[in-house]
Amino acid sequence: MTTTHFSWRMPVNVRFGAGCSDGLGEALGQRSALVMAFEPATRLGLEAQWRAELGDLLVDWVTVPEGLSSLDNARTLAARVWPALAASPGCVLVAVGGGSTLDLAKVLCCRPADGRFDGVAMALRGNAPWPELLRAPLWLLPTTAGTGSEVTRWATVWDTESRPAAKRSLDEAWGYAERAFVDPALTLSCPAAVTRDSALDALAHALESLWNRQANPLSDRLAVQAARRVIAYLPDLLAQPQDLGLRTQLSLAALEAGLAFSQTRTALAHALSYELTLALGTPHGLACALWLPTAWTLALGRSARTDASLGAVFDVPAAEGPARLRDWLQGLGIDATPAAFGITDADARVQAALQSPRGRNFVGAQ
């Protein structure tokens, strides 16, 4: 008998369920909090609710501008967040928003001892080691069902200041949050496009975890469950956006996918997606989805376990999966072919992506 050994890394204390974020004040106890919140939080009444609940324990409410989790946005926010954290020892940095807000909070929860942002920028670019950092406790509350950032150690930072622009990654153990509150009710305000593209990101995380060299039996199980949930419930949710039960299914899918790829990292489809987001502004989930049928096709036959897991996503032989996935995406209004996005050199892009750090995670990489 062959025994499979693997390790599981999951330091985040996760609370899940509709309304679970209502217990934030009780969970904080007497600790103070600085909130970084996505822009709609004020309009939706969340700011007024939390100000009333937290009272003097709320050190500051910082609105995060819409858009990418860019290095420039991180620098601007640091000028306000870091002095407030320095003045309130033990203060919890609470981030509520989509993946961009959560990723920015991961960068800002650790402030340099000298208070200067330049050292952080240089470390993210790989030009210098991390400076001495002072870490604030980090609590994350996602308002989208997609990135899984609340349970991973990574943050994506888009460096639009460099030429050419580049995607940077925070990849440190201190990127894990202390606590995560996954409240599907917080996703009810998501517009249709954000709901769709966030769910596509979760689907990409699940599939990328399956065709991954770092996959293990537990990550496979979580990833298959996540992919099946997205496929089963996303079309219905887009037709019934205020259905909390459907929102709960998608939030659970995103959480499962986040737990799965927290062990494996992403792979080929993500490596191929970054250029579309930087060059064309294509939403990240959509940019990943474009490449999923291609990556699935290239993964076929590389591993019996991978084929079995992929077959379980649609309950068909794995070889039928790419066509099934393209049809499903077409039902969402997405033509998942590179040509539909003006890409005429798909094969060359794939070969280049296979040499990247994410591409080398792919089961089909040499």
C-alpha positions in Angstrom: 0.0 0.0 0.0 1.3 3.5 -0.9 0.9 6.2 1.7 0.7 9.8 0.5 2.3 12.4 2.8 1.7 16.1 2.6 1.6 19.1 5.0 -1.2 21.6 5.4 -0.6 25.2 6.2 -3.7 27.2 7.4 -3.0 29.8 10.2 -6.1 32.0 9.6 -9.0 31.8 12.1 -12.0 31.8 9.7 -15.6 32.6 10.6 -18.1 31.8 7.8 -21.8 32.5 7.4 -24.4 35.2 6.6 -24.3 37.9 9.3 -21.0 36.7 10.8 -19.5 40.1 10.4 -22.1 41.6 12.8 -20.0 40.2 15.6 -16.9 42.3 14.7 -17.2 44.6 17.7 -17.6 41.7 20.1 -14.7 39.9 18.6 -12.5 43.0 19.0 -13.2 43.3 22.7 -11.3 46.3 23.9 -8.8 46.4 21.0 -9.0 49.4 18.8 -9.4 49.1 15.0 -8.4 51.0 11.9 -10.8 50.2 9.0 -9.7 50.2 5.3 -13.0 49.9 3.4 -14.0 49.8 -0.3 -15.7 52.9 -1.5 -19.4 51.7 -1.5 -19.1 50.9 2.3 -20.2 54.4 3.2 -23.1 54.5 0.8 -24.3 51.1 1.9 -24.4 52.2 5.5 -21.6 50.1 6.7 -19.5 53.0 7.9 -22.3 54.5 10.0 -23.1 51.0 11.5 -19.5 50.3 12.5 -18.8 53.8 13.8 -21.8 53.4 16.1 -20.8 49.9 17.2 -17.1 50.6 17.7 -17.3 54.2 19.1 -13.9 55.4 20.4 -12.3 52.1 19.5 -12.4 53.1 15.8 -9.1 54.9 15.2 -9.9 55.8 11.6 -12.0 54.9 8.6 -9.9 55.0 5.4 -11.7 54.7 2.1 -9.7 52.7 -0.5 -10.1 54.1 -4.0 -11.6 51.9 -6.7 -9.2 50.2 -9.1 -6.2 47.9 -9.0 -4.1 47.2 -5.9 -1.4 49.3 -7.3 1.9 50.4 -5.8 0.9 54.0 -6.2 -2.3 53.4 -4.2 -0.4 51.6 -1.5 2.0 54.5 -1.2 -0.8 57.0 -0.9 -2.7 55.0 1.7 0.4 54.4 3.7 0.8 58.1 4.4 -2.5 57.9 6.4 -2.6 54.3 7.7 0.9 54.0 9.0 1.0 57.1 11.3 -2.4 56.0 12.7 -1.2 52.5 13.5 2.0 53.8 15.0 0.0 56.0 17.3 -2.3 53.1 18.4 -0.2 50.1 19.6 -2.1 46.9 19.3 -4.6 48.4 16.9 -6.2 45.8 14.5 -6.1 46.7 10.8 -9.6 45.6 9.5 -10.0 45.5 5.7 -13.5 45.2 4.2 -13.7 45.1 0.4 -12.8 43.1 -2.7 -9.5 41.5 -3.5 -7.8 44.9 -4.2 -8.7 46.3 -0.8 -7.6 43.1 1.0 -4.3 42.9 -0.9 -3.5 46.6 -0.1 -4.2 45.9 3.6 -1.8 43.0 3.5 0.9 45.3 2.3 0.1 48.1 4.8 -0.3 45.9 7.9 3.5 45.8 8.1 5.0 49.2 8.4 8.8 49.8 8.2 10.4 50.9 11.5 11.6 54.1 9.7 8.1 54.8 8.3 9.4 55.1 4.7 7.5 53.5 1.9 10.5 53.3 -0.5 11.9 50.2 1.3 8.6 48.4 0.8 8.5 49.3 -2.9 12.1 48.1 -3.4 11.4 44.8 -1.6 8.2 44.1 -3.7 10.3 44.7 -6.8 12.9 42.3 -5.6 15.6 45.0 -5.5 16.3 44.8 -1.8 15.5 42.7 1.3 12.5 43.6 3.4 13.3 46.4 5.9 12.6 45.9 9.6 8.8 45.7 9.9 6.3 46.3 12.7 3.2 44.2 12.1 -0.4 45.1 13.1 -3.0 42.3 13.5 -4.9 41.9 10.3 -8.6 41.0 10.0 -10.1 40.6 6.5 -13.8 40.8 5.4 -14.3 40.0 1.7 -17.2 41.7 -0.1 -16.7 39.6 -3.3 -16.7 35.9 -3.7 -13.5 35.4 -5.7 -10.0 36.1 -4.7 -9.7 34.0 -1.6 -7.2 36.6 -0.4 -8.6 36.3 3.1 -7.0 32.8 3.6 -3.7 33.1 1.6 -0.4 34.7 2.4 -0.1 36.4 -0.9 -1.1 39.9 -2.2 -0.9 41.1 -5.8 0.5 44.6 -6.3 0.3 46.1 -9.8 3.4 48.2 -10.4 2.3 50.6 -13.0 5.2 53.0 -12.2 7.7 50.6 -13.8 8.4 50.5 -17.5 7.1 48.1 -18.6 4.4 47.8 -16.0 4.6 44.6 -14.0 2.7 42.5 -11.5 4.5 42.2 -8.1 3.7 39.7 -5.4 3.9 39.9 -1.6 4.8 36.4 -0.6 5.6 36.3 3.1 4.3 34.3 6.0 3.1 37.5 7.6 0.8 38.0 4.7 -1.7 35.7 6.4 -4.5 37.4 8.2 -5.1 36.8 11.9 -8.8 36.4 11.3 -11.2 36.3 8.4 -15.0 36.9 8.4 -16.5 35.5 5.3 -20.0 37.0 5.3 -22.0 36.3 2.1 -24.4 39.1 3.0 -21.5 41.5 2.3 -21.5 40.4 -1.3 -25.1 41.4 -2.0 -24.1 44.8 -3.2 -21.8 43.3 -5.9 -22.7 44.5 -9.5 -23.3 41.7 -12.0 -20.0 42.2 -13.7 -18.0 42.1 -10.5 -20.0 39.0 -9.3 -19.3 37.2 -12.5 -15.6 38.1 -12.8 -14.9 37.4 -9.1 -16.5 33.9 -9.4 -14.4 33.3 -12.5 -11.3 34.1 -10.4 -12.5 31.5 -7.8 -13.0 29.0 -10.6 -9.5 29.7 -11.9 -8.0 29.2 -8.5 -9.8 25.9 -8.2 -8.7 24.5 -11.6 -5.2 25.9 -11.3 -4.9 24.0 -8.0 -5.9 20.8 -9.8 -3.4 21.0 -12.7 -0.6 21.9 -10.3 2.6 20.1 -9.4 2.0 21.0 -5.7 -1.5 19.5 -5.5 -2.3 17.1 -2.7 -5.4 15.0 -2.0 -7.0 17.6 0.3 -6.3 20.5 -2.0 -7.8 18.4 -4.8 -11.0 17.7 -2.9 -11.5 21.4 -2.0 -10.7 22.5 -5.5 -13.2 20.1 -7.1 -15.9 21.2 -4.7 -15.2 24.8 -5.4 -15.3 24.4 -9.2 -18.5 22.5 -9.1 -20.2 25.1 -6.9 -19.2 28.0 -9.2 -20.4 26.0 -12.3 -23.6 25.0 -10.6 -24.6 28.3 -9.0 -23.1 31.3 -10.8 -25.6 31.3 -13.7 -28.5 31.3 -11.3 -26.9 34.0 -9.1 -26.5 36.3 -12.1 -30.2 35.9 -12.7 -31.1 36.3 -9.0 -28.4 38.6 -7.5 -30.3 39.2 -4.2 -30.6 35.5 -3.4 -28.6 35.1 -0.2 -28.6 31.3 -0.5 -26.8 31.5 -3.9 -24.5 34.2 -2.6 -23.6 31.8 0.2 -22.8 29.0 -2.2 -20.4 31.3 -4.2 -18.8 32.6 -1.0 -18.2 29.0 0.1 -16.7 28.2 -3.4 -14.3 31.1 -3.2 -13.3 30.1 0.3 -12.7 26.5 -0.7 -10.7 27.6 -3.8 -8.7 30.0 -1.6 -7.9 27.2 0.8 -6.9 24.9 -2.1 -4.6 27.3 -3.9 -3.1 28.5 -0.6 -1.3 25.2 -0.7 -0.4 25.0 -4.4 -0.2 28.6 -5.8 -1.6 29.3 -9.2 -0.3 28.0 -12.5 -0.4 28.5 -16.3 -3.7 30.4 -16.8 -2.7 33.0 -14.2 0.7 33.4 -15.8 -1.0 34.1 -19.1 -3.6 36.5 -17.6 -1.4 39.2 -16.2 -0.5 40.8 -19.5 -4.2 41.2 -20.4 -4.9 43.0 -17.2 -1.9 45.3 -17.4 -2.2 46.0 -21.2 -5.9 46.1 -21.7 -7.4 46.5 -18.2 -9.2 43.2 -18.5 -10.6 42.2 -15.1 -8.4 39.6 -13.5 -11.0 36.9 -13.3 -12.0 37.3 -16.9 -8.4 37.4 -18.0 -7.8 34.1 -16.3 -11.0 32.5 -17.6 -10.0 33.1 -21.2 -7.1 30.7 -20.7 -8.7 28.0 -18.6 -9.9 25.8 -21.6 -6.4 26.1 -23.1 -4.7 25.1 -19.9 -7.1 22.2 -19.3 -6.3 20.8 -22.8 -2.6 21.0 -22.1 -3.0 19.3 -18.7 -4.7 16.2 -20.2 -2.8 13.0 -19.9 -0.1 14.4 -17.6 -1.3 12.7 -14.5 -3.9 10.1 -13.8 -4.9 11.9 -10.6 -5.2 15.2 -12.3 -7.4 13.7 -15.1 -9.6 12.1 -12.5 -10.0 15.3 -10.6 -10.7 17.3 -13.7 -13.3 14.7 -14.8 -15.1 15.2 -11.5 -15.7 18.9 -12.2 -18.3 18.1 -14.9 -18.8 14.4 -14.2 -17.5 13.6 -17.6 -14.2 12.1 -18.9 -11.5 14.8 -18.4 -11.0 15.1 -22.2 -14.5 16.4 -22.6 -13.9 19.1 -20.0 -12.4 21.9 -22.2 -15.4 21.9 -24.6 -17.8 21.8 -21.6 -16.0 24.7 -20.0 -16.1 26.7 -23.2 -19.8 26.1 -23.6 -20.4 27.1 -19.9 -18.4 30.3 -20.4 -20.3 31.0 -23.6 -23.5 30.8 -21.6 -22.1 33.7 -19.5 -21.4 35.7 -22.6 -17.7 34.9 -22.7 -15.9 33.7 -25.8 -13.0 31.9 -24.2 -10.7 31.8 -27.2 -7.6 34.0 -27.4 -8.7 35.3 -30.8 -11.7 36.9 -29.2 -9.4 39.1 -27.2 -7.3 40.0 -30.2 -4.5 37.5 -29.4 -2.9 36.1 -32.5 0.2 34.6 -30.9 -1.4 32.3 -28.3 1.1 29.4 -28.8 4.1 31.7 -28.3 2.5 33.2 -25.2 1.9 29.7 -23.7 5.5 28.7 -24.3 6.8 31.8 -22.6 4.4 31.5 -19.7 5.5 27.9 -19.1 8.9 29.3 -18.2 7.5 31.7 -15.6 7.3 30.9 -11.8 3.6 30.3 -12.1 3.9 28.4 -15.3 6.4 26.0 -13.8 3.7 25.0 -11.3 1.7 23.5 -14.2 1.7 19.7 -14.5 2.6 20.1 -18.2 5.7 22.2 -17.6 9.0 20.6 -18.4 
